[in-house]
């Protein structure tokens, strides 16, 4: 099975928006490889640390909200 890692990253970034707290922090309870890809793309801070959360970059925060709205919000 071929996996589209970019689509997984988009879904993960959108789901991170659900755990948003303190303006730009999110819990890092997702797959480590996917979290690392988001870090490499400049969307979150380095997930490899002792903290239980990561910080979304400004771009990551904007993109996270956009993807969440696009994927999970009903349009009426």
N, C-alpha and C positions, 0 to 999 in steps of 0.2 A: 504494500500500500504506500503510495506517495502522499506525503503530507505537505500541504501548503503552509510553511512556517510563517509567511507574512500575514496570512489570514488569521492564524492562531494568535500572532502578536497583536493584530488589530482587536480581536475579541478580548484578549487578556487586558489590553490597555483600556478598553471600554468597561470591562468588569472591575478594574481597579478603581474606577470612578465611584462604584458603589461603596467602597471602603474609605472614601475620602474623609479626612478629619484634619483639624488645625490648618485649614486653607489648602495645603498642598501635600500632606502626608498620607500614605496609604499602607495598609498591612501587606507584608510580603509573603503571603501564604500560597503562592502559585508555583508552578513548575520552575525549577532553577534555570534550566536552559532557556526557557522563554523569557524569564526575568532578565537574564544576562543579555539576550538579544535586544530587549528594550533599552538596556543600559548602553550597549554598543551604538544603538541608533540615537542616543542622546535624549531619550524621553524620560528616564528616571536616573536617580543617583545609583551608585554601585550597590547592588543588593548583598554583596559579600562583606558583612560586618556583623557586629553583635546586636545591633538595633533590630527590633521586630518590625520596623517599617522602613520604607524608602520615601524619598521626596520626588515628586513629579517636577520636571523642569517646566519652565513657562510654556514651551512648545508642547511638552507632554501633557500638561494640564488642559490646554486648549484642545489638543487632539483627543484626549481621553473623553472630554465632555462631548465633543462632536460625534465621536464614534458611538458613545452611549446613546445619544439622542437618535442617531441614525439606525442603530441596531435594535434598541429595546423600548423606544417610546412610541406609543400609538399615535398615529396622525388621524385626526378627525376632520 
